[in-house]
Amino acid sequence: MMNADMAREVREARAAGIRALNSLRRAEKALDSARGWGIMDMLGGGLISSLIKHSKVDDAQHYVEQAQYDLEDFCRELKDVNLPDVRIDGFLTFADFFFDGFLADFLVQQRINEARSQLDRACRQVEDVLRQLPADNIG
């Protein structure tokens, strides 16, 4: 059992982790849509598919920025919980390369796939940390 202060810290960390995970999931969804439109664009979809793809990429960029902010908040909250076995060092680097300099439709598609893989890893890390947080039972 834990004291009331620690239970509050755990609840805050858990809430921050859930916010981060939700932001990451929104980014994944936007990238999935961009990937689909990118395939259509590469197959000769024309101007409309290209515009939609880039709009979805812009949406994903926005969600990644929000996820970055939420992950930073999650890391701050985790420090208050002080779990010795929790690794948070990889959280804040996944967006560093995000969509840095597109050259052609093929490269856009490749970047979308790379970003999606990075988001998958970040989601798994957040889920792992959330599972490691102790129950916030006060006793």
Number of C-alpha atoms within 10 A of each C-alpha: 11 14 11 13 12 18 19 17 18 24 18 18 24 23 15 22 25 18 19 26 24 17 24 28 19 19 26 23 17 24 28 18 19 27 22 14 24 28 17 15 21 15 9 11 13 11 10 10 19 20 14 16 26 15 16 23 24 16 18 28 18 16 22 25 16 19 26 21 15 22 25 18 17 24 18 13 20 24 14 14 19 13 13 7 8 15 14 16 8 10 21 16 12 16 18 9 12 18 18 10 10 12 8 10 15 14 13 21 22 16 20 24 16 15 22 22 14 20 23 14 15 24 21 13 18 22 15 13 19 20 11 12 17 16 13 18 13 12 8
